[in-house]
Amino acid sequence: MRKLFLLFFGVLSIILSAQDGSVDLNFNTGVGPNGYNIMAMGLQTDGKIIVAGDFTSYDGVARKGIARLNSDGGIDQTFNPGSGIVGRILNLIIQQDGKIIITGDFTQFNNIQKNYIARLNVDGTLDTSFNIAGSGPSNAVYSIAQQIDGRILIAGDFGSYNGISRGRVTRLNSDGTLDQTFDSGIGSNNYLNSVVLQYDGKVLIGGYTSTYNNISRRTIARLNSDGSLDTSFNPIGSGGNIPIYTMTVQPDGKVIICGGFTSFNNVETGGIARLNTDGSLDTTFVKNNSASANSAIVLPNGKILTNGNFYSTSKFHRLKADGSIDKLFDTGGEVRRMILQPDGKILVCGYFNSFNGISKKQIVRINGEDLLSVSDIEKENIQIYPNPVKDILNIKSDETISDYEIYSLDGRKLTTGNKINDSKIDVSHLTKGNYLLKVKTKEKEQTTKFIKE
């Protein structure tokens, strides 16, 4: 009996460890990149990973600035960018068709002049149909986001796009040409680090800005879908005392901001804070001891993964939903980006050589908490079908459904609606990928994962 108990305890310890930030030892077992920093990454629907950094080879294979990894972290040699990048890729997104849009401060791709933005085919070659006749942005692009309709938001330090004046933020059509319906006018008076799309189509911008179209907006502003300033967002306030680096929108519409700031609207904060939907500081979010934060993602259970200088020891940490500390991780350097996989595991990249004492160079995958707790699974009484789904998701519940919400895995609310039993939800507008469906009944809320084909 004692042996059986010890065996059970050992297995339980392994399971709990695998759910709580342990390193996935089966990932990235090769030599990895030869540089110092992976600055951007993206996850394909097939589990392969695009990484960009200062490397010139990956697993001993020549790859300058960008590479694709198999789901186990090894180099995918079918993705070949040729001579690669001159400059740096700072951000990237993967489109529904598998093509990759890269942005940064680069000026060439595979010996072809491409200033600050380009699109690659699925095999890593340059997509020459993207903005075919235009000069592109006049300076670096630091952030990018894509709307559900395929149009592309970019922000950075540029003053024009294709020779047309645009004040450091603009929107492109899906082919890379300028979307003339989005006019930022004079725009931001200083460069922007982050652009984020809200579920209602409004646009958040953050960075070194202090005015937008000559109206005071320090470090953060919200724009309407046409590029004009949304004056209902923080109309009075001093903003952050030091610029915002990145932003994340929670499912409830509140905004998590990360940066080097120590106060917001003259209230003392750490380098991560949360704003209410009107832009005011959410004072229920616990002040922490972070000197700075690079980015954050909201987990489906409401907890927050973030990175930066925290308690002077940890570069990567998990917070509770109220901002208080939940868990610290030991990294041998700075963490830059994180991605939540559909299976609950988390990809982490940056400039580090170890994670929790295990040698891992610049990229690691850690085991995450389950997306649904045991109690959620036990109480679940909804059915969705088919799953994966192409156009119409059928939903059936033992209880009357008051409304539903669809979220991306990074916590963005994409769709809302009111439904009753045996209803159908049109998901044809969603891009391919993994989503969370939250259904509300009179008694409770339930969350279920589904895949859009």
C-alpha positions as a Markdown table, in Angstrom:
| # | Residue | x | y | z |
|---|---|---|---|---|
| 1 | Met | 0.0 | 0.0 | 0.0 |
| 2 | Arg | 2.8 | 2.4 | 0.9 |
| 3 | Lys | 4.5 | 1.8 | -2.5 |
| 4 | Leu | 1.2 | 2.4 | -4.3 |
| 5 | Phe | 0.8 | 5.7 | -2.4 |
| 6 | Leu | 4.3 | 6.8 | -3.3 |
| 7 | Leu | 3.7 | 5.9 | -6.9 |
| 8 | Phe | 0.4 | 7.9 | -6.9 |
| 9 | Phe | 2.1 | 10.8 | -5.2 |
| 10 | Gly | 4.9 | 10.8 | -7.7 |
| 11 | Val | 2.6 | 10.7 | -10.7 |
| 12 | Leu | 0.5 | 13.5 | -9.2 |
| 13 | Ser | 3.6 | 15.6 | -8.6 |
| 14 | Ile | 4.6 | 15.2 | -12.3 |
| 15 | Ile | 1.1 | 16.2 | -13.4 |
| 16 | Leu | 1.0 | 19.2 | -11.2 |
| 17 | Ser | 4.4 | 20.3 | -12.3 |
| 18 | Ala | 3.5 | 19.9 | -16.0 |
| 19 | Gln | 0.6 | 22.3 | -15.4 |
| 20 | Asp | 2.5 | 24.9 | -13.6 |
| 21 | Gly | 5.4 | 26.4 | -15.6 |
| 22 | Ser | 7.8 | 23.5 | -15.8 |
| 23 | Val | 10.1 | 23.3 | -18.9 |
| 24 | Asp | 8.9 | 21.1 | -21.8 |
| 25 | Leu | 12.2 | 19.1 | -22.2 |
| 26 | Asn | 11.1 | 17.8 | -25.6 |
| 27 | Phe | 11.2 | 21.2 | -27.2 |
| 28 | Asn | 14.2 | 22.9 | -28.7 |
| 29 | Thr | 16.7 | 20.1 | -28.1 |
| 30 | Gly | 19.1 | 21.2 | -30.9 |
| 31 | Val | 21.8 | 23.9 | -30.9 |
| 32 | Gly | 19.2 | 26.6 | -31.6 |
| 33 | Pro | 20.1 | 30.1 | -32.8 |
| 34 | Asn | 23.6 | 31.5 | -32.9 |
| 35 | Gly | 22.6 | 35.0 | -31.9 |
| 36 | Tyr | 21.7 | 36.6 | -28.7 |
| 37 | Asn | 18.1 | 37.5 | -29.0 |
| 38 | Ile | 14.8 | 36.3 | -30.5 |
| 39 | Met | 12.7 | 39.4 | -30.7 |
| 40 | Ala | 9.5 | 38.2 | -32.3 |
| 41 | Met | 7.6 | 35.0 | -33.0 |
| 42 | Gly | 4.3 | 33.7 | -34.4 |
| 43 | Leu | 2.4 | 30.4 | -34.1 |
| 44 | Gln | 1.0 | 28.7 | -37.2 |
| 45 | Thr | -2.2 | 26.7 | -37.1 |
| 46 | Asp | -0.2 | 23.5 | -37.8 |
| 47 | Gly | 1.9 | 24.1 | -34.7 |
| 48 | Lys | 5.0 | 25.4 | -36.5 |
| 49 | Ile | 6.7 | 28.5 | -35.2 |
| 50 | Ile | 8.1 | 31.5 | -37.0 |
| 51 | Val | 11.0 | 33.2 | -35.0 |
| 52 | Ala | 12.9 | 36.4 | -35.8 |
| 53 | Gly | 16.0 | 37.7 | -34.2 |
| 54 | Asp | 19.7 | 38.6 | -34.6 |
| 55 | Phe | 20.8 | 35.1 | -35.5 |
| 56 | Thr | 22.5 | 34.1 | -38.8 |
| 57 | Ser | 22.0 | 30.4 | -38.4 |
| 58 | Tyr | 19.6 | 28.1 | -36.6 |
| 59 | Asp | 20.5 | 24.5 | -35.6 |
| 60 | Gly | 23.6 | 25.0 | -37.8 |
| 61 | Val | 21.5 | 25.9 | -40.9 |
| 62 | Ala | 22.0 | 29.4 | -42.4 |
| 63 | Arg | 19.1 | 31.6 | -41.6 |
| 64 | Lys | 19.6 | 35.3 | -41.3 |
| 65 | Gly | 17.1 | 37.0 | -39.1 |
| 66 | Ile | 14.1 | 34.7 | -39.6 |
| 67 | Ala | 13.4 | 31.0 | -39.5 |
| 68 | Arg | 10.6 | 28.5 | -39.1 |
| 69 | Leu | 10.7 | 25.8 | -36.4 |
| 70 | Asn | 8.8 | 22.5 | -36.4 |
| 71 | Ser | 6.5 | 22.0 | -33.4 |
| 72 | Asp | 9.3 | 20.3 | -31.5 |
| 73 | Gly | 11.5 | 23.4 | -31.8 |
| 74 | Gly | 13.9 | 22.1 | -34.5 |
| 75 | Ile | 14.6 | 24.0 | -37.7 |
| 76 | Asp | 12.1 | 23.5 | -40.6 |
| 77 | Gln | 14.3 | 23.5 | -43.7 |
| 78 | Thr | 11.3 | 23.8 | -46.1 |
| 79 | Phe | 11.1 | 27.5 | -45.0 |
| 80 | Asn | 14.0 | 29.3 | -46.7 |
| 81 | Pro | 14.3 | 33.1 | -46.7 |
| 82 | Gly | 17.5 | 33.1 | -48.8 |
| 83 | Ser | 20.0 | 35.7 | -47.7 |
| 84 | Gly | 17.4 | 37.0 | -45.2 |
| 85 | Ile | 17.1 | 40.4 | -43.5 |
| 86 | Val | 19.3 | 43.5 | -43.5 |
| 87 | Gly | 18.2 | 45.1 | -40.2 |
| 88 | Arg | 15.8 | 43.7 | -37.6 |
| 89 | Ile | 12.4 | 42.1 | -37.6 |
| 90 | Leu | 10.6 | 43.5 | -34.5 |
| 91 | Asn | 7.2 | 42.1 | -35.0 |
| 92 | Leu | 5.3 | 39.6 | -37.2 |
| 93 | Ile | 1.9 | 38.2 | -37.8 |
| 94 | Ile | 0.7 | 35.1 | -39.6 |
| 95 | Gln | -2.3 | 35.6 | -41.9 |
| 96 | Gln | -5.1 | 33.1 | -42.4 |
| 97 | Asp | -3.6 | 31.9 | -45.6 |
| 98 | Gly | -0.3 | 31.2 | -43.9 |
| 99 | Lys | 1.6 | 34.2 | -45.3 |
| 100 | Ile | 3.7 | 36.1 | -42.9 |
| 101 | Ile | 3.9 | 39.9 | -42.5 |
| 102 | Ile | 7.1 | 41.2 | -41.0 |
| 103 | Thr | 7.8 | 44.7 | -39.7 |
| 104 | Gly | 10.8 | 46.4 | -38.1 |
| 105 | Asp | 13.7 | 48.6 | -39.0 |
| 106 | Phe | 15.0 | 46.4 | -41.9 |
| 107 | Thr | 15.7 | 47.7 | -45.4 |
| 108 | Gln | 16.3 | 44.5 | -47.4 |
| 109 | Phe | 14.9 | 41.0 | -47.7 |
| 110 | Asn | 16.9 | 38.5 | -49.7 |
| 111 | Asn | 18.8 | 41.3 | -51.5 |
| 112 | Ile | 15.6 | 43.1 | -52.5 |
| 113 | Gln | 14.9 | 46.5 | -51.1 |
| 114 | Lys | 12.0 | 46.3 | -48.7 |
| 115 | Asn | 11.6 | 49.1 | -46.2 |
| 116 | Tyr | 10.3 | 48.3 | -42.8 |
| 117 | Ile | 7.4 | 46.0 | -43.9 |
| 118 | Ala | 7.1 | 43.0 | -46.2 |
| 119 | Arg | 5.1 | 39.9 | -46.7 |
| 120 | Leu | 6.5 | 36.4 | -47.1 |
| 121 | Asn | 5.0 | 33.4 | -48.8 |
| 122 | Val | 4.5 | 30.2 | -46.7 |
| 123 | Asp | 7.9 | 28.9 | -48.0 |
| 124 | Gly | 9.8 | 32.0 | -46.8 |
| 125 | Thr | 10.2 | 33.7 | -50.2 |
| 126 | Leu | 9.2 | 37.3 | -50.7 |
| 127 | Asp | 5.6 | 37.9 | -51.7 |
| 128 | Thr | 6.1 | 40.5 | -54.5 |
| 129 | Ser | 2.4 | 41.2 | -54.8 |
| 130 | Phe | 2.3 | 43.0 | -51.4 |
| 131 | Asn | 2.3 | 46.8 | -51.9 |
| 132 | Ile | 3.8 | 46.2 | -55.3 |
| 133 | Ala | 4.0 | 49.8 | -56.5 |
| 134 | Gly | 4.5 | 51.6 | -53.2 |
| 135 | Ser | 7.5 | 52.8 | -51.2 |
| 136 | Gly | 6.0 | 51.7 | -47.9 |
| 137 | Pro | 6.5 | 53.5 | -44.6 |
| 138 | Ser | 9.2 | 56.2 | -44.4 |
| 139 | Asn | 10.7 | 54.9 | -41.2 |
| 140 | Ala | 10.6 | 51.9 | -38.8 |
| 141 | Val | 7.4 | 50.0 | -37.9 |
| 142 | Tyr | 7.4 | 48.8 | -34.3 |
| 143 | Ser | 3.9 | 47.2 | -34.0 |
| 144 | Ile | 1.4 | 45.5 | -36.2 |
| 145 | Ala | -2.2 | 44.1 | -35.8 |
| 146 | Gln | -4.6 | 42.6 | -38.3 |
| 147 | Gln | -8.3 | 43.1 | -38.4 |
| 148 | Ile | -10.7 | 40.2 | -39.0 |
| 149 | Asp | -11.5 | 41.7 | -42.5 |
| 150 | Gly | -7.8 | 41.3 | -43.4 |
| 151 | Arg | -6.8 | 45.0 | -43.2 |
| 152 | Ile | -3.6 | 45.7 | -41.3 |
| 153 | Leu | -2.8 | 48.3 | -38.6 |
| 154 | Ile | 0.8 | 49.5 | -38.2 |
| 155 | Ala | 2.5 | 51.9 | -35.8 |
| 156 | Gly | 6.0 | 53.2 | -35.4 |
| 157 | Asp | 8.2 | 56.1 | -36.3 |
| 158 | Phe | 7.1 | 56.8 | -39.9 |
| 159 | Gly | 5.7 | 60.1 | -41.1 |
| 160 | Ser | 4.3 | 58.8 | -44.4 |
| 161 | Tyr | 3.2 | 55.7 | -46.2 |
| 162 | Asn | 3.7 | 55.3 | -50.0 |
| 163 | Gly | 4.5 | 59.0 | -49.9 |
| 164 | Ile | 1.2 | 60.1 | -48.3 |
| 165 | Ser | 1.4 | 61.8 | -44.9 |
| 166 | Arg | 0.4 | 59.5 | -42.0 |
| 167 | Gly | 1.3 | 60.4 | -38.4 |
| 168 | Arg | 3.0 | 57.2 | -37.1 |
| 169 | Val | -0.1 | 55.0 | -37.3 |
| 170 | Thr | -2.1 | 53.9 | -40.3 |
| 171 | Arg | -4.1 | 51.1 | -41.8 |
| 172 | Leu | -3.4 | 49.1 | -44.9 |
| 173 | Asn | -5.6 | 47.1 | -47.2 |
| 174 | Ser | -4.9 | 43.4 | -47.3 |
| 175 | Asp | -2.6 | 43.9 | -50.4 |
| 176 | Gly | -0.4 | 46.3 | -48.5 |
| 177 | Thr | -1.7 | 49.5 | -50.2 |
| 178 | Leu | -2.8 | 52.5 | -48.0 |
| 179 | Asp | -6.3 | 52.4 | -46.7 |
| 180 | Gln | -7.5 | 55.9 | -47.4 |
| 181 | Thr | -10.5 | 55.5 | -45.1 |
| 182 | Phe | -8.2 | 55.6 | -42.1 |
| 183 | Asp | -6.7 | 59.0 | -41.7 |
| 184 | Ser | -4.5 | 59.7 | -38.7 |
| 185 | Gly | -3.8 | 63.3 | -39.9 |
| 186 | Ile | -0.9 | 64.8 | -38.0 |
| 187 | Gly | -1.2 | 61.8 | -35.7 |
| 188 | Ser | 1.2 | 61.2 | -32.9 |
| 189 | Asn | 4.0 | 63.7 | -32.2 |
| 190 | Asn | 6.4 | 61.0 | -31.3 |
| 191 | Tyr | 7.0 | 57.4 | -32.1 |
| 192 | Leu | 4.6 | 54.6 | -31.1 |
| 193 | Asn | 5.6 | 51.2 | -29.7 |
| 194 | Ser | 2.2 | 49.5 | -29.8 |
| 195 | Val | -1.0 | 49.3 | -31.8 |
| 196 | Val | -3.8 | 47.0 | -30.5 |
| 197 | Leu | -7.3 | 46.4 | -32.0 |
| 198 | Gln | -10.3 | 46.3 | -29.7 |
| 199 | Tyr | -13.1 | 44.0 | -30.3 |
| 200 | Asp | -15.4 | 46.9 | -31.2 |
| 201 | Gly | -13.1 | 48.1 | -34.0 |
| 202 | Lys | -11.5 | 50.9 | -32.1 |
| 203 | Val | -7.7 | 51.2 | -32.0 |
| 204 | Leu | -5.3 | 51.7 | -29.0 |
| 205 | Ile | -1.9 | 53.2 | -29.6 |
| 206 | Gly | 0.9 | 53.6 | -27.0 |
| 207 | Gly | 4.4 | 54.8 | -26.9 |
| 208 | Tyr | 6.3 | 58.1 | -26.6 |
| 209 | Thr | 3.3 | 60.1 | -27.8 |
| 210 | Ser | 2.3 | 63.2 | -25.8 |
| 211 | Thr | -0.2 | 64.6 | -28.4 |
| 212 | Tyr | -2.4 | 63.2 | -31.1 |
| 213 | Asn | -3.6 | 65.6 | -33.8 |
| 214 | Asn | -2.4 | 68.4 | -31.4 |
| 215 | Ile | -4.6 | 67.1 | -28.6 |
| 216 | Ser | -2.9 | 66.1 | -25.4 |
| 217 | Arg | -2.6 | 62.3 | -25.0 |
| 218 | Arg | 0.4 | 61.2 | -23.0 |
| 219 | Thr | 1.7 | 57.7 | -23.7 |
| 220 | Ile | -1.7 | 56.2 | -24.8 |
| 221 | Ala | -4.7 | 57.1 | -26.9 |
| 222 | Arg | -7.7 | 55.4 | -28.4 |
| 223 | Leu | -8.7 | 56.0 | -32.0 |
| 224 | Asn | -12.0 | 55.5 | -33.8 |
| 225 | Ser | -12.1 | 53.1 | -36.7 |
| 226 | Asp | -11.5 | 56.0 | -39.1 |
| 227 | Gly | -8.3 | 57.1 | -37.4 |
| 228 | Ser | -9.8 | 60.1 | -35.6 |
| 229 | Leu | -9.2 | 60.5 | -31.8 |
| 230 | Asp | -11.7 | 58.9 | -29.5 |
| 231 | Thr | -12.2 | 61.7 | -27.0 |
| 232 | Ser | -14.2 | 59.4 | -24.6 |
| 233 | Phe | -11.0 | 57.6 | -23.7 |
| 234 | Asn | -9.1 | 59.3 | -20.9 |
| 235 | Pro | -10.0 | 62.9 | -21.9 |
| 236 | Ile | -8.2 | 64.3 | -18.8 |
| 237 | Gly | -5.0 | 62.7 | -17.4 |
| 238 | Ser | -1.3 | 62.8 | -17.4 |
| 239 | Gly | -0.8 | 59.2 | -18.6 |
| 240 | Gly | 2.3 | 57.3 | -17.9 |
| 241 | Asn | 5.4 | 59.2 | -16.7 |
| 242 | Ile | 7.6 | 57.0 | -19.0 |
| 243 | Pro | 6.4 | 55.5 | -22.3 |
| 244 | Ile | 4.3 | 52.4 | -22.8 |
| 245 | Tyr | 5.9 | 49.4 | -24.6 |
| 246 | Thr | 3.0 | 47.1 | -25.2 |
| 247 | Met | -0.7 | 46.7 | -24.4 |
| 248 | Thr | -3.1 | 43.9 | -24.0 |
| 249 | Val | -6.9 | 44.1 | -23.9 |
| 250 | Gln | -8.7 | 41.8 | -21.4 |
| 251 | Pro | -11.9 | 40.0 | -22.2 |
| 252 | Asp | -13.8 | 42.6 | -20.1 |
| 253 | Gly | -12.4 | 45.5 | -22.2 |
| 254 | Lys | -9.9 | 46.7 | -19.6 |
| 255 | Val | -6.4 | 47.4 | -20.9 |
| 256 | Ile | -3.2 | 46.1 | -19.4 |
| 257 | Ile | -0.3 | 48.4 | -20.1 |
| 258 | Cys | 3.4 | 47.5 | -19.9 |
| 259 | Gly | 6.4 | 49.8 | -19.9 |
| 260 | Gly | 9.1 | 51.5 | -17.9 |
| 261 | Phe | 6.7 | 53.9 | -16.2 |
| 262 | Thr | 6.4 | 54.2 | -12.4 |
| 263 | Ser | 3.1 | 56.2 | -12.3 |
| 264 | Phe | 0.0 | 56.7 | -14.4 |
| 265 | Asn | -2.2 | 59.9 | -14.0 |
| 266 | Asn | 0.1 | 60.8 | -11.1 |
| 267 | Val | -0.7 | 57.6 | -9.2 |
| 268 | Glu | 2.2 | 55.4 | -8.3 |
| 269 | Thr | 2.3 | 52.1 | -10.2 |
| 270 | Gly | 4.9 | 49.5 | -11.2 |
| 271 | Gly | 5.8 | 48.8 | -14.8 |
| 272 | Ile | 2.5 | 47.0 | -15.4 |
| 273 | Ala | -0.9 | 48.5 | -14.7 |
| 274 | Arg | -4.5 | 48.2 | -15.8 |
| 275 | Leu | -6.8 | 50.8 | -17.2 |
| 276 | Asn | -10.6 | 50.9 | -17.2 |
| 277 | Thr | -12.5 | 51.0 | -20.4 |
| 278 | Asp | -12.5 | 54.9 | -20.3 |
| 279 | Gly | -8.7 | 55.1 | -19.9 |
| 280 | Ser | -8.7 | 55.8 | -16.2 |
| 281 | Leu | -6.4 | 53.9 | -13.9 |
| 282 | Asp | -7.9 | 50.7 | -12.4 |
| 283 | Thr | -7.0 | 51.2 | -8.8 |
| 284 | Thr | -8.2 | 47.6 | -7.9 |
| 285 | Phe | -5.1 | 46.3 | -9.8 |
| 286 | Val | -2.5 | 45.8 | -7.1 |
| 287 | Lys | 0.6 | 48.0 | -7.3 |
| 288 | Asn | 3.6 | 45.7 | -7.8 |
| 289 | Asn | 7.4 | 46.1 | -7.5 |
| 290 | Ser | 8.2 | 45.7 | -11.2 |
| 291 | Ala | 10.7 | 48.2 | -12.4 |
| 292 | Ser | 9.6 | 47.6 | -16.0 |
| 293 | Ala | 7.5 | 45.1 | -18.0 |
| 294 | Asn | 7.9 | 44.2 | -21.7 |
| 295 | Ser | 4.6 | 42.5 | -22.5 |
| 296 | Ala | 1.7 | 40.6 | -21.0 |
| 297 | Ile | -0.8 | 37.9 | -22.0 |
| 298 | Val | -4.1 | 37.2 | -20.2 |
| 299 | Leu | -4.7 | 33.5 | -19.6 |
| 300 | Pro | -8.2 | 32.0 | -19.9 |
| 301 | Asn | -8.3 | 31.6 | -16.1 |
| 302 | Gly | -7.8 | 35.4 | -15.6 |
| 303 | Lys | -4.2 | 35.2 | -14.5 |
| 304 | Ile | -1.6 | 37.3 | -16.3 |
| 305 | Leu | 1.8 | 36.3 | -17.6 |
| 306 | Thr | 4.2 | 39.2 | -17.9 |
| 307 | Asn | 8.0 | 39.8 | -18.1 |
| 308 | Gly | 10.5 | 42.4 | -17.1 |
| 309 | Asn | 12.3 | 43.4 | -13.9 |
| 310 | Phe | 10.2 | 42.1 | -11.0 |
| 311 | Tyr | 11.2 | 42.2 | -7.4 |
| 312 | Ser | 14.7 | 42.7 | -8.7 |
| 313 | Thr | 15.0 | 39.0 | -9.4 |
| 314 | Ser | 12.6 | 37.5 | -11.9 |
| 315 | Lys | 12.4 | 38.4 | -15.6 |
| 316 | Phe | 9.2 | 36.3 | -16.1 |
| 317 | His | 6.3 | 36.0 | -13.7 |
| 318 | Arg | 2.6 | 35.2 | -13.3 |
| 319 | Leu | 0.2 | 37.5 | -11.6 |
| 320 | Lys | -3.2 | 36.8 | -10.2 |
| 321 | Ala | -6.2 | 38.6 | -11.9 |
| 322 | Asp | -5.9 | 41.5 | -9.4 |
| 323 | Gly | -2.2 | 42.0 | -10.2 |
| 324 | Ser | -0.7 | 40.5 | -7.1 |
| 325 | Ile | 2.2 | 38.1 | -7.5 |
| 326 | Asp | 1.3 | 34.4 | -8.1 |
| 327 | Lys | 4.6 | 32.8 | -9.3 |
| 328 | Leu | 8.1 | 33.8 | -10.1 |
| 329 | Phe | 10.3 | 32.1 | -12.7 |
| 330 | Asp | 14.1 | 32.1 | -12.9 |
| 331 | Thr | 15.4 | 33.1 | -16.3 |
| 332 | Gly | 19.0 | 33.8 | -17.2 |
| 333 | Gly | 18.1 | 37.0 | -19.0 |
| 334 | Glu | 15.3 | 39.1 | -20.5 |
| 335 | Val | 12.0 | 37.7 | -21.8 |
| 336 | Arg | 10.5 | 39.5 | -24.8 |
| 337 | Arg | 7.5 | 37.6 | -26.2 |
| 338 | Met | 5.0 | 34.9 | -25.1 |
| 339 | Ile | 2.4 | 32.9 | -27.0 |
| 340 | Leu | -0.3 | 30.7 | -25.5 |
| 341 | Gln | -0.7 | 27.5 | -27.5 |
| 342 | Pro | -4.1 | 25.9 | -28.0 |
| 343 | Asp | -3.0 | 23.0 | -25.8 |
| 344 | Gly | -2.2 | 25.4 | -22.9 |
| 345 | Lys | 1.5 | 25.3 | -23.3 |
| 346 | Ile | 3.3 | 28.6 | -23.5 |
| 347 | Leu | 6.1 | 29.6 | -25.9 |
| 348 | Val | 8.6 | 32.1 | -24.4 |
| 349 | Cys | 11.4 | 33.9 | -26.3 |
| 350 | Gly | 14.0 | 36.6 | -25.6 |
| 351 | Tyr | 17.6 | 36.9 | -24.7 |
| 352 | Phe | 18.3 | 34.2 | -22.1 |
| 353 | Asn | 20.3 | 31.0 | -21.9 |
| 354 | Ser | 18.4 | 29.2 | -19.2 |
| 355 | Phe | 14.9 | 28.9 | -17.8 |
| 356 | Asn | 14.3 | 27.7 | -14.2 |
| 357 | Gly | 17.9 | 26.4 | -14.1 |
| 358 | Ile | 17.6 | 24.4 | -17.4 |
| 359 | Ser | 19.8 | 25.3 | -20.3 |
| 360 | Lys | 17.5 | 26.8 | -23.0 |
| 361 | Lys | 18.8 | 29.3 | -25.5 |
| 362 | Gln | 16.5 | 32.2 | -26.4 |
| 363 | Ile | 13.3 | 30.1 | -26.8 |
| 364 | Val | 11.6 | 27.7 | -24.5 |
| 365 | Arg | 8.2 | 26.0 | -24.2 |
| 366 | Ile | 6.7 | 25.6 | -20.7 |
| 367 | Asn | 3.8 | 23.6 | -19.5 |
| 368 | Gly | 0.8 | 25.8 | -18.6 |
| 369 | Glu | -2.2 | 25.4 | -16.5 |
| 370 | Asp | -5.3 | 23.8 | -18.0 |
| 371 | Leu | -7.6 | 26.2 | -19.9 |
| 372 | Leu | -10.6 | 24.7 | -18.0 |
| 373 | Ser | -10.4 | 23.8 | -14.4 |
| 374 | Val | -11.7 | 20.4 | -13.2 |
| 375 | Ser | -14.8 | 22.0 | -11.7 |
| 376 | Asp | -15.6 | 23.6 | -15.1 |
| 377 | Ile | -15.4 | 20.3 | -16.8 |
| 378 | Glu | -17.6 | 18.6 | -14.3 |
| 379 | Lys | -20.3 | 21.2 | -14.6 |
| 380 | Glu | -20.2 | 21.7 | -18.3 |
| 381 | Asn | -23.6 | 21.1 | -19.9 |
| 382 | Ile | -23.3 | 22.7 | -23.3 |
| 383 | Gln | -22.6 | 21.0 | -26.6 |
| 384 | Ile | -21.0 | 22.6 | -29.7 |
| 385 | Tyr | -20.7 | 21.0 | -33.0 |
| 386 | Pro | -19.1 | 20.5 | -35.4 |
| 387 | Asn | -15.7 | 21.1 | -33.9 |
| 388 | Pro | -13.6 | 21.9 | -35.9 |
| 389 | Val | -16.1 | 24.2 | -37.6 |
| 390 | Lys | -16.0 | 26.0 | -41.0 |
| 391 | Asp | -19.0 | 28.4 | -41.0 |
| 392 | Ile | -21.8 | 27.6 | -38.6 |
| 393 | Leu | -21.2 | 26.5 | -35.0 |
| 394 | Asn | -24.2 | 24.8 | -33.4 |
| 395 | Ile | -24.7 | 25.3 | -29.7 |
| 396 | Lys | -27.0 | 23.3 | -27.4 |
| 397 | Ser | -27.4 | 23.7 | -23.7 |
| 398 | Asp | -29.5 | 22.2 | -20.9 |
| 399 | Glu | -30.2 | 25.7 | -19.7 |
| 400 | Thr | -31.4 | 28.9 | -21.4 |
| 401 | Ile | -28.4 | 30.8 | -22.8 |
| 402 | Ser | -28.6 | 34.6 | -22.1 |
| 403 | Asp | -25.6 | 35.5 | -24.3 |
| 404 | Tyr | -22.2 | 34.3 | -25.6 |
| 405 | Glu | -18.8 | 35.8 | -26.3 |
| 406 | Ile | -16.0 | 34.5 | -28.5 |
| 407 | Tyr | -12.3 | 35.3 | -27.5 |
| 408 | Ser | -9.0 | 34.8 | -29.2 |
| 409 | Leu | -6.4 | 32.9 | -27.1 |
| 410 | Asp | -4.7 | 36.1 | -26.3 |
| 411 | Gly | -7.8 | 37.3 | -24.5 |
| 412 | Arg | -9.3 | 39.7 | -27.2 |
| 413 | Lys | -13.1 | 39.6 | -27.3 |
| 414 | Leu | -14.1 | 39.2 | -31.0 |
| 415 | Thr | -17.8 | 38.5 | -31.1 |
| 416 | Thr | -20.8 | 38.8 | -28.8 |
| 417 | Gly | -24.5 | 37.9 | -29.1 |
| 418 | Asn | -27.7 | 36.7 | -27.5 |
| 419 | Lys | -28.7 | 33.1 | -28.1 |
| 420 | Ile | -31.2 | 30.5 | -26.8 |
| 421 | Asn | -31.1 | 26.7 | -26.9 |
| 422 | Asp | -30.3 | 24.9 | -30.1 |
| 423 | Ser | -28.9 | 28.1 | -31.7 |
| 424 | Lys | -26.4 | 28.6 | -34.4 |
| 425 | Ile | -23.5 | 31.0 | -34.3 |
| 426 | Asp | -22.0 | 32.3 | -37.6 |
| 427 | Val | -18.2 | 32.1 | -37.3 |
| 428 | Ser | -17.4 | 32.3 | -41.0 |
| 429 | His | -15.8 | 35.7 | -40.4 |
| 430 | Leu | -13.2 | 34.3 | -38.1 |
| 431 | Thr | -9.7 | 33.4 | -39.4 |
| 432 | Lys | -8.5 | 29.9 | -39.1 |
| 433 | Gly | -7.3 | 29.1 | -35.6 |
| 434 | Asn | -8.3 | 28.3 | -32.0 |
| 435 | Tyr | -10.9 | 30.2 | -30.0 |
| 436 | Leu | -12.7 | 30.2 | -26.7 |
| 437 | Leu | -16.5 | 30.3 | -26.5 |
| 438 | Lys | -17.9 | 31.7 | -23.2 |
| 439 | Val | -21.6 | 30.9 | -22.7 |
| 440 | Lys | -23.6 | 32.6 | -20.0 |
| 441 | Thr | -26.7 | 31.1 | -18.4 |
| 442 | Lys | -28.7 | 32.3 | -15.4 |
| 443 | Glu | -26.7 | 30.2 | -13.1 |
| 444 | Lys | -23.1 | 30.3 | -14.4 |
| 445 | Glu | -20.6 | 30.9 | -17.1 |
| 446 | Gln | -18.9 | 28.1 | -19.1 |
| 447 | Thr | -16.0 | 28.2 | -21.4 |
| 448 | Thr | -15.3 | 25.8 | -24.3 |
| 449 | Lys | -12.5 | 25.7 | -26.9 |
| 450 | Phe | -13.2 | 25.3 | -30.6 |
| 451 | Ile | -11.2 | 25.3 | -33.8 |
| 452 | Lys | -12.1 | 27.3 | -36.9 |
| 453 | Glu | -11.1 | 25.6 | -40.1 |
